[in-house]
């Protein structure tokens, strides 16, 4: 049975808080496995190949989740989890136009959450990761 959480997710990037909705209907296993890891604390950096996005490289971390609602072209605010496969495991956060890719080619990640507040601020933070470098990020429940 898939566990669900009723609360929205909170994402803090570099001291700024965003609300996010878990996409439990379309990516139930990814949401369940990710929420088990909460609070999830890391660093976010600007993407290398994908366009206007930030990513959290997770190396060989294995969430052991199948593809669900996978996308290569997330909309601003959408968050993808790329399961371990032809490239390293990673989380991608789109703040603008994204064509999800790596040195291995086009990728598709599980769309498991969507930021629902302050997309203008998300874009501002995304651009600052390009010019200033990594930012702290924490995923938690509100």
N, C-alpha and C positions, 0 to 999 in steps of 0.2 A: 504494500500500500504506500502511495506517495504521500509524504508529509507536506503539509502546506503551512505557511505562516500568514497570519492575518494583517500584520503590521507592514507599512511601507518600509522600504529599505532607505537608509540614510547613507550618503556618500560624502565624505569630507576630503576635499582636495586642497592642499596648501592652506588650510584654515578656513575654507569656504564650504558651507554645507548645501547639498542638493538632496531633493527627495527623488526616489526612484520606485517604480512599480515592478515587482517581479512578474515575469511572463509565465505564470504557473500553468495556464491552459495549453500553451503551445510548446513549452519546454519544461515539463514537470520534473523529469529526472535531473536535469541540469540545475534547476532551482533548488531541489531538495539537497543535492550534493553540495552546492555552493553555500546554502544557508547553514549547513553543518560546519562549515569552515569559519563562520562569523564569530567574532569580529575578524575581518580579513585586513591585515595591515601590510602595506608594501610601498613601493615607489612607482610612479607613472612617468614615462618618458614619451617624447614625440615619436610617432611611427617613422619607419625608414622608407617604406615603399608604397604605403597605402593611401597617402593623401592627407586629409585634414582629420587626424585622429591621434589618440594617445594609446599607449599600450603598456601592459605589465608583462614583461617576459617571465615565464615560470619554468623555463628549462625542461627538466624531465618530470616535473610534478604531473601526476596522473590522476585526474578526477574520475577516471574509469566511467565515462558517460558516452552514450552513442550520440550520433548526430540527431538534433531535434531543431526544427525550424531554422535550419542553417541558412546563412546569408553571406554573400560576398560584397554586398552593397548596402551596408546599414545606413539608416537615416540619422541625422544629428540627434544625439541623446541616446541612441541605441547602444547597448553593451553586449558584446559577443564573447563567448568562451570558445577558444579553439582547442578541442581535445587533442591529446598527443597523437600525432600521425606523421605526415611527411615533413612537418616543421615542428618546432618546439611548442609546448603548451603555452598559451598566452590568453590574456584578456585584452580586448580592444574596445575603446570608447570613442565613438564617432562624435566630432563636434562640427563637422562640415561634410563636404563630399569625400567619400571613401570608396576605393576599390581595393578590398582586402587582399593583400599579397605578401609574399616573402621571397627570399632568394630561391625558394623551391617552386615559386609560381603562384597562381591564384589560389587563395584559401577560402573556405567557408566556415564560419563559426556559429555556434548556437546562440541565437538571440534570446537571452534569458532575463534581461532587465532593460528598462527604459527610464532615463532621467526625465522627470516630469516638471521640473522647475528651473528657471533661470538659464535657458540655453544660451543667451547672450553672454552671461558670465562664464559658462562652460567654454565657449569659443575663445574668450579672452584668456582663460587659463591654458587652453590648448595651444594658442599662439605663443604664450609665454614659455611653455615647455620647449618649443622649437628654438627660441632665442636665448632662454636662460638656463635650460636644463631640467633635471628631474624634480618632481614635486612629491610630497608625501600624500598617500591616499589611504583611507580607511573606509571599509564597507561595514555597516552594522544595521541593526533594526532600530527604528525610532522608539 
